[in-house]
């Protein structure tokens, strides 16, 4: 029989591991793009072996679009796990969530669980897919196009997709990196969603998606998990693209009921997002370590079988 004391101790240790303590950033307010750019550069400068800063390109209005790759694995072929925020510019909590994950991984780089993940994977983090929307507080880009409907997906052909430079940069990043798993942060709902978005048909990897989503939802204390279609139907979403084209285990993390929660709620929101992200990383690692459930099979012309 398990001792209740031991059980409680174990729970406390898990909670401690999952509770970020000291932040480099103050999450009682939202950060502007100059502060975000400075943060990414400072983390790279202060941790040159660990944090690799890269400018992917510029938005339609000329704003910087950048990532950091955090890893202790020097191989360019190391599998990547990719987090992005603010497809929707008014969902500013999603950018702060990505910043918090960066902050947490860097501060915890010597924690044994994080160290293990960093030795295996390149963890790529993009705070803003859509910096123009972020600056203008718009869901869409500056011309009114929704970036998260602009990807090639099973019922949105390539020639109708990638109208936006912002989504083309994501597309090109995914070609360059071997992205085995990915989470797109959004806000305006509390839920964990997975492909398909465009059809009620279950994907070939539905059991894996359910396992990953359940572990994230548990640590984020979110009740709602579902195939994205059952949230609502869409064509051209990032997660359908990433799964279809690259066989990536791509999920949507909806991290807050409001798109832009009050600043005094932000710290709690990003802590949940960090807990969810850490459990996602661990769950992905477990899935990929299981021989029968490795990287999804890609068939034919690079499309995961439907
Ligand atoms: Zn969104």
Boltz pocket constraint, residues with backbone or C-beta under 6 A from the ligand:
constraints:
  - pocket:
      binder: B
      contacts: [[A, 87], [A, 88], [A, 91], [A, 185], [A, 186], [A, 187]]
      max_distance: 6.0
